């Protein structure tokens, strides 16, 4: 067994699941084919859904505005392909709910060139102009959270951003999109950092990369512009180091207080793929139409990293890469924090970082759940030092308010480390997700009663 120094340049606790990245980390990004019909749900980011501004039967060009932001915590939607708006109606989503959306039929012989917009110069634009341009481009966090990036970058009055951290950790098993972006889009990353430094008023940036991506660290260091105040820090491999609070601890040895944001310790964290999209799109005034996705797993025949138009149906994706006849489960995202899909007729969204396909022989079917044996493995694994065992017991008795008030349930970011190490096979993270939804709903109901 390999021994790890858990206390050197890293956070406390955490786990070491198999990385499973070897099959795709060396595969360059390829452009994915355009699907005949694109399905675009308007609710594919945190915040208010986008508001549709096109009509059925309208012809649109790739990159054209299809829906405007539904508020400040919202972003617009742009056409991933040139084509015709065939239908405006409900589309299926990974949550199982239907969402208002657009069915866009692609022109079969279009060159699919992207229309140019208003260019934003990072040297002359004001911070507010850059933030507005980021929102206008429809950019959200591409690491999976899909939080509108312009909101994250807005430094509150009275606060100061001392350090910008670019998150190139990608600690989720199987996923290699950020790895390939760092190897292939260094110019976009550095241009994106210029925009981010100006937008946040920050004087320096640090790119955090895990040691299993040393080639990416070396590549970025080799091409780093001399005038850019950026350093690169290589960290030990450990999950979930890609979580922003864990990354801040690993790089700066600062702890973000409970229920607070990174700006409380003078930090803003941005995913490296998000940074690259900012650097790729803003110089051309374009909106996001596609993203890089790792497609892998034992059930995939043509594994790889692909640049796929947003809204591409999942069924079309699997047909193009080829899958095993005995598919058992398909995940969107990584195996630790991703979601198993129940419907192949959903589509790729901005927050989709990976598609994993497993066969029947790869999946253990519903292992028997045993009572908690108080072994403490989940406590040792939890990166934010919660007591998952106690939280799990309270969840079993539906003591959700006590979980939130006395045991910091809402600090859990659902990394799944506790579930991974539990010898009793207790689905702790699933319990916590349900409990958090119930707590949020109760809080919303209380607010409505107060305002009534």
Secondary structure as UniProt FT lines:
FT   TURN            6..7
FT   TURN            22..26
FT   STRAND          29..31
FT   STRAND          37..41
FT   STRAND          51..52
FT   TURN            56..57
FT   STRAND          59..60
FT   TURN            62..63
FT   STRAND          65..68
FT   STRAND          77..78
FT   STRAND          83..92
FT   TURN            94..95
FT   STRAND          98..106
FT   TURN            108..109
FT   TURN            122..124
FT   HELIX           127..136
FT   TURN            137..138
FT   TURN            142..145
FT   STRAND          147..148
FT   HELIX           149..153
FT   TURN            157..158
FT   STRAND          163..168
FT   TURN            173..174
FT   HELIX           177..184
FT   HELIX           186..200
FT   STRAND          205..210
FT   HELIX           211..213
FT   HELIX           214..223
FT   TURN            226..227
FT   STRAND          230..235
FT   TURN            240..242
FT   HELIX           244..252
FT   TURN            258..259
FT   HELIX           262..265
FT   STRAND          267..271
FT   HELIX           272..281
FT   HELIX           282..284
FT   STRAND          290..296
FT   TURN            298..299
FT   STRAND          304..309
FT   TURN            310..311
FT   STRAND          312..313
FT   HELIX           314..321
FT   TURN            325..326
FT   STRAND          327..332
FT   TURN            335..337
FT   STRAND          339..340
FT   TURN            344..345
FT   TURN            350..351
FT   STRAND          354..359
FT   HELIX           360..362
FT   HELIX           377..381
FT   TURN            383..384
FT   HELIX           388..396
FT   TURN            397..398
FT   HELIX           400..406
FT   HELIX           409..411
FT   HELIX           417..421
FT   TURN            423..424
FT   HELIX           428..451
//
